[in-house]
Amino acid sequence: MRTSYYSSSISNFKKDSPQLILGSLSENHNHSLEDLQKNAWIKQIEILKELFTKLDSGHIFFEYSIPRMGKRVDCVLLLKGLVFVLEFKVGEQSYPANAVDQTLDYSIDLKNFHKQSHDKCIIPILVSTEAKDFANTHSEDSDRIYNIQKANKYNLYDIISDILNKKSYLKKNIDYLEWSNSIYEPTPTIIEAAQALYQGHDVKEISRSDSGALNLSQTSDAIFSIIKKSEKKKQKSICFITGVPGSGKTLAGLNIANQRHNPENNEHTVFLSGNQPLVDVLQESLARDEVKIEGKSKKEALRKTKVFIQNIHHFRDEYIPEDRTPIENVVIFDEAQRAWTKKQTSNFMTRKKGLDGFEMSEPDFLISVMDRHKEWATIVCLIGGGQEINTGEAGLPEWFEALGSKYDNWKVYVSDEVTDDEYTRKEDIISKIANDNLFIEKSLHLSMSVRSFRSELIAKFVKSILDCDFENSKMLYNEFKDKYPIVITRDINHAKDWLRLKSRGSERFGIISSSGAKRLKPEGLFANTGARGAMKPSNWFLNDKHDVRSSYYLEDVASEFDIQGLELDWTCVAWDANLRFLNGKWEYFNFKGTKWLNTKDEDRKMYLKNSYRVLLTRARQGMIIFIPKGSDKDHTRPADYYNGVYDLLVTIGLESV
């Protein structure tokens, strides 16, 4: 992919004719060229020709590629050590908010993911050609992104010149070749990644390539190799991809499903998840994208996306009749640790399906369905450590129990990290599998978070707090605090203001809380319990700033069930009294009727602990933790219920705002 349609030194740009420049732009434009685009380029060339009568050094790029967003910025100027990002709105008489966000998004993307821009000052400029002069202010954030400048066709030079004068100490020009050829290391949200993969991009194009992290493409390649071997040797295989929160397990699964789903070549693969909010959000986002790009009807687009991504329970129910064999030889089970135990599955089948005597766990049944293939099949299980958050979720041991006791014809592929307590619940799961059926493949574990591109230490930090390893918490926090802010507050309005202040462009933010956070109501926060009228995840994650149903409005609160597998740029984690820090340890509670009940069941304790693990690892860039002050006038929320958590986090080093 060409990084730009036209690249030139400013001195050569001044010499090149408008026709030559337009010809280069048109030649590299992959889509049909409409008059509107052609006329916009002509106007931009005219404005920039005028601008450069007074500037003689630097470099210009027209239509510079922003791969993660699948878009191109109109113009990038490298001038005296500064990177100017220009977005033109030809004929526009105002400075639309969405255009401001777009220009900022391009600048933020370059700063975060374009290696040669990490240490550069980036100046976003929105050029609305026919707009009135705007009284610009001058400041830059800690990451050296300038506040957005608003220009028209008459004052663009004055605005750029003013900034150059203010930064007169920057004399050295940027090496344009080095900058243009820079490594681009994106970490897209799972929604952006799904859209890119669905449009035909490879995971290598949209994932970072740090030498210090296991590359997602390496994991995908290992799975493809196992699938190929299974097909060639007529074997049945099951692969377990493990990883820390935010390490890209879902992304790896989507990449496998996308590349292997080719019905024309009789290759059928499906991505299955029991996480209904994730399924809804991904199906809806892909459908909206398809409508926008391909012009299809929403109904047609949704029909197509629902073949690619499905709810695992619908898949399960379809194959209850034993005479049915799936068309798919390859299935990917997302969050497979959340599959149900035998007891939970049996109860559900009796109550909902009228099937008495159903004596199989969900892992057992799902393997049995794929075992119906006469020749070969491959199951890919995506496993999150410490991610079981609901009653009856089996975790990894149930899969190994079924494989060891019933399916000795299946080859089992795992990483050497699969024995960690977070996956095994302290059970010896490996010994359940015969040695000649067990294969260790190191690349099946994703050890580094890609959700937070500012720090890979967040998952470890959260784990250390929940495990009461506070000396480690302090050490980890000191390592990342300057690049990944985590602060605490006792005022929900301060938390909301902090989110709005931190977010730039279209960076998404929202409030999240435990589904058991029943006494945040006095603070105006209502835990989402899935009741009628509750927030709809697809609206919350996908709708824009002007929609009251979106996360931006800070009215609807998402729970761990809504947000597991997804993420926001900035979060407010609202902490309630269901998880308290008392006498040097965590205490677990459930609110029932009019009072809190102490939770004694170990599984329920684990689910609650994991729900906070999920909540505290959803932010890509930073978070604020809201801990209410409580009220001693209310027996359900006295101050002591909350102060322990607040004091603990202050002791670790978190700043209170």
JOHU-V816931 format. One record per backbone hydrogen bond with DSSP energy under -0.5 kcal/mol. NH is the residue of the N-H (numbers start at 1). CO is the residue of the C=O. E is the energy in kcal/mol with one decimal. If there is no record, write none. Layout:
nh={NH	NH}
co={CO	CO}
e={E	E}
//
This chain:
nh={5	6	8	10	13	14	15	16	21	22	23	24	25	26	27	28	29	29	30	34	38	39	40	41	42	43	44	45	46	47	48	49	50	51	52	53	54	59	60	61	62	63	64	65	66	67	69	70	70	71	73	75	76	77	78	79	79	82	83	84	84	85	85	86	86	87	87	88	89	92	96	100	101	102	103	104	105	106	107	108	109	110	111	112	113	114	115	115	117	118	118	120	121	122	122	123	124	125	126	127	127	128	128	129	129	130	131	132	136	141	144	146	146	147	149	151	151	153	156	159	160	161	162	163	164	165	166	167	168	170	171	176	179	180	181	182	185	185	186	188	193	194	195	196	197	198	199	200	201	205	206	207	208	213	218	219	220	221	222	223	224	225	226	227	228	229	230	231	232	233	234	235	236	237	238	239	240	241	241	242	242	243	244	247	252	253	254	255	256	257	258	259	260	261	262	262	265	266	267	268	269	270	271	272	272	273	274	276	279	280	281	282	283	284	285	286	287	288	289	290	291	292	293	294	295	295	296	301	302	303	304	305	306	307	308	309	310	312	314	315	316	317	318	319	319	320	324	329	330	331	332	333	333	334	334	336	336	337	338	339	341	345	346	347	348	349	350	351	352	353	353	354	355	356	358	359	362	363	365	366	367	368	369	370	371	372	373	377	378	379	380	381	381	382	382	383	383	385	385	386	387	393	394	395	396	398	399	399	400	401	402	403	404	405	406	407	407	410	411	412	413	413	414	418	420	423	424	425	427	429	432	433	437	438	438	439	441	441	444	445	446	447	450	451	453	454	455	461	462	463	464	465	466	467	468	469	470	473	474	475	476	477	478	479	479	480	481	483	484	485	487	488	489	495	496	497	498	499	500	501	502	503	507	510	511	512	513	514	517	518	520	523	524	525	527	527	529	534	537	539	540	541	542	543	547	548	550	551	553	554	557	558	563	564	566	568	569	570	571	572	573	573	574	574	575	575	579	580	582	582	585	587	589	590	592	592	594	595	597	599	600	605	606	607	608	609	610	611	612	613	614	615	616	617	618	620	621	622	623	624	625	626	626	627	627	628	628	631	634	635	637	641	642	643	644	645	646	647	648	649	650	651	652	653	654	655	657}
co={62	62	60	58	9	10	11	12	17	18	19	20	21	22	23	24	25	26	28	32	34	35	36	37	38	39	40	41	42	43	44	45	46	47	48	50	51	78	8	76	6	74	73	3	71	65	66	66	67	66	64	86	61	84	59	77	82	79	121	77	82	83	123	75	84	85	125	86	127	89	94	96	97	98	99	100	101	102	103	104	105	106	107	108	109	110	113	183	114	114	115	117	81	120	144	83	122	85	149	87	125	126	151	89	127	92	128	93	134	145	141	122	144	139	124	126	149	129	152	155	156	157	158	159	160	161	162	163	165	167	169	174	175	176	177	179	113	183	184	206	189	190	191	192	193	194	195	197	196	202	202	203	186	210	215	215	216	217	218	219	220	221	222	223	224	225	226	227	228	229	230	230	409	377	411	379	413	239	381	240	444	383	446	244	248	249	250	251	252	253	254	255	256	257	260	267	262	263	262	266	267	330	308	270	332	310	334	274	275	276	277	278	279	280	281	282	283	284	285	286	287	288	289	290	290	291	290	297	298	299	300	301	302	304	304	305	271	273	311	311	312	313	314	315	316	317	321	268	268	378	270	331	380	272	332	333	382	382	335	336	392	341	342	343	344	345	346	347	348	348	349	350	349	354	355	357	340	340	361	362	363	364	365	366	367	369	370	235	329	237	331	239	379	333	380	241	381	243	383	422	384	390	339	337	423	395	395	396	396	397	398	399	400	401	402	402	403	407	236	437	238	411	439	415	417	420	420	421	424	427	429	430	434	434	435	412	414	439	441	442	242	445	246	246	451	620	452	457	458	459	460	461	462	463	465	464	468	469	470	471	472	473	474	475	476	476	477	480	480	621	623	655	625	491	492	493	494	495	496	497	498	499	504	570	556	572	558	574	514	516	517	520	521	520	517	525	527	531	535	536	536	537	538	539	544	546	547	540	550	551	526	511	559	560	563	618	508	508	622	510	571	624	512	572	573	626	576	587	580	585	582	580	578	597	590	595	592	592	590	588	598	601	602	603	604	605	606	607	608	609	610	611	612	614	615	568	569	569	485	571	487	573	624	489	625	575	626	637	631	633	634	638	639	639	640	642	642	643	644	645	646	647	648	649	649	486	488}
e={-1.9	-1.2	-2.2	-2.0	-2.4	-2.1	-0.9	-2.7	-2.1	-2.7	-2.1	-2.0	-2.2	-2.6	-2.4	-1.6	-0.6	-0.7	-0.6	-0.7	-2.3	-3.1	-1.7	-2.4	-2.2	-2.1	-2.4	-2.8	-2.1	-2.4	-2.7	-2.5	-1.7	-2.1	-2.4	-1.1	-1.3	-1.7	-3.0	-2.5	-3.0	-2.5	-1.9	-3.6	-3.4	-0.5	-0.9	-0.9	-0.8	-1.6	-2.6	-1.8	-2.4	-2.6	-2.6	-0.7	-1.9	-2.1	-2.4	-3.2	-0.6	-0.5	-2.7	-3.1	-0.6	-0.5	-2.4	-0.5	-3.1	-1.7	-0.5	-2.0	-2.5	-2.1	-2.2	-2.3	-3.0	-2.0	-1.7	-3.0	-2.5	-2.1	-2.4	-2.6	-2.5	-1.9	-0.8	-2.4	-2.4	-0.6	-1.3	-1.2	-0.6	-0.5	-2.2	-3.1	-0.6	-3.3	-2.6	-2.9	-0.6	-0.8	-2.0	-1.3	-0.9	-1.7	-1.8	-0.6	-1.6	-2.4	-2.3	-3.0	-0.6	-2.6	-2.6	-3.0	-0.5	-1.6	-0.8	-2.1	-2.4	-3.2	-2.2	-1.7	-2.5	-2.3	-2.0	-1.7	-1.2	-2.0	-1.3	-0.8	-2.5	-2.7	-2.2	-1.2	-3.2	-0.6	-0.6	-0.9	-2.9	-2.4	-2.1	-2.5	-2.9	-2.4	-1.3	-1.7	-2.3	-1.5	-0.9	-0.9	-0.5	-1.0	-0.7	-1.5	-2.4	-2.7	-1.9	-2.0	-2.7	-2.1	-1.9	-2.7	-2.5	-2.3	-2.5	-2.4	-2.4	-2.7	-0.7	-2.4	-0.6	-2.4	-2.8	-2.9	-2.3	-0.6	-3.0	-0.7	-2.0	-0.7	-1.7	-1.8	-2.7	-2.4	-2.8	-2.3	-2.1	-2.6	-2.7	-2.3	-2.1	-1.3	-1.3	-2.3	-1.8	-1.9	-2.1	-0.6	-0.5	-1.3	-2.1	-0.6	-3.6	-1.9	-0.7	-1.3	-2.3	-3.0	-2.7	-2.6	-2.7	-2.4	-2.7	-2.4	-2.1	-2.8	-2.1	-2.3	-2.4	-2.2	-2.8	-2.5	-0.6	-1.0	-0.9	-2.5	-2.6	-1.9	-1.6	-2.2	-2.1	-1.0	-1.0	-2.4	-2.7	-1.8	-0.6	-1.7	-2.6	-2.5	-1.8	-1.1	-0.8	-1.2	-1.5	-1.0	-1.4	-1.9	-2.4	-0.5	-3.1	-3.7	-0.7	-0.7	-2.5	-0.5	-2.2	-1.6	-2.1	-2.5	-3.0	-2.4	-2.2	-2.8	-2.1	-2.7	-3.2	-0.8	-0.8	-0.6	-2.7	-0.9	-0.8	-0.9	-1.9	-0.7	-2.5	-2.8	-2.4	-2.2	-2.0	-1.7	-2.0	-1.1	-1.3	-1.3	-2.8	-2.3	-2.6	-3.6	-0.5	-2.8	-0.5	-3.3	-0.6	-1.1	-0.5	-1.6	-1.1	-1.7	-4.0	-2.6	-0.9	-0.6	-0.6	-0.9	-1.6	-2.5	-2.0	-2.4	-2.6	-1.7	-2.2	-0.8	-0.9	-1.6	-2.9	-3.6	-2.8	-0.5	-2.4	-1.2	-1.8	-1.8	-2.1	-2.3	-1.3	-1.3	-1.2	-1.9	-2.0	-0.6	-1.0	-2.8	-3.5	-0.6	-2.1	-1.5	-2.4	-0.7	-3.3	-1.3	-1.0	-0.7	-0.7	-2.4	-2.8	-2.3	-2.4	-1.8	-2.4	-1.9	-1.5	-3.1	-1.0	-1.6	-2.4	-1.9	-2.8	-2.7	-2.0	-1.0	-0.6	-1.3	-2.1	-1.8	-2.2	-0.5	-1.8	-2.6	-2.2	-1.8	-2.1	-2.3	-2.5	-2.1	-2.2	-2.4	-2.4	-2.1	-2.1	-1.1	-0.5	-2.9	-2.4	-0.6	-2.0	-2.2	-0.8	-1.6	-2.4	-1.9	-0.5	-0.5	-0.7	-2.4	-0.6	-0.9	-2.4	-2.8	-1.5	-2.0	-1.8	-0.6	-2.0	-2.3	-1.2	-1.7	-0.5	-2.0	-1.8	-1.4	-2.4	-1.9	-1.6	-1.9	-1.4	-2.1	-0.5	-2.1	-2.8	-0.7	-0.7	-2.9	-1.2	-2.3	-0.7	-2.4	-1.4	-2.9	-2.7	-2.3	-0.6	-2.7	-1.0	-1.7	-2.8	-3.0	-0.6	-2.1	-2.2	-2.5	-2.2	-2.7	-2.8	-1.8	-1.6	-1.6	-2.5	-2.2	-2.4	-1.3	-1.0	-2.4	-2.8	-1.1	-2.0	-2.4	-2.8	-2.3	-0.6	-2.7	-0.6	-0.7	-0.5	-3.4	-1.7	-0.6	-1.8	-1.7	-1.6	-2.5	-0.8	-0.5	-1.9	-3.2	-2.0	-2.3	-2.1	-2.3	-2.0	-1.0	-2.2	-0.6	-2.8}
//
